[in-house]
């Protein structure tokens, strides 16, 4: 028996179950704040057309972000850990299987991406 839900619904439910929050953009850029060791960290996420953005707070107040498109029944995604250097320079760090102790959030992102990819393959999305 096949799943009658849309790819978009399947993706949203999967990320919700993994502890991610969907970003509801009120402007082209949304600011997300986290706290680590009594310091506030601010991240800027930019809205991408035809994409749904999900984020999750990770180790040290870092973020794991996925931008997902579900056009034409196919799911495409981009995952990264945002970094805002000096409050102005935006960087997107890729996930990394062997990120080491200084960036455990990149390893966590890699593991989430592997689980997501496996789910997509199982559902042929």
Helices and strands as residue ranges (DSSP letters): H 7-17, E 21-22, E 29-36, E 39-46, E 52-57, G 59-61, E 63-69, G 71-73, E 76-85, E 89-93, G 101-103, H 104-122
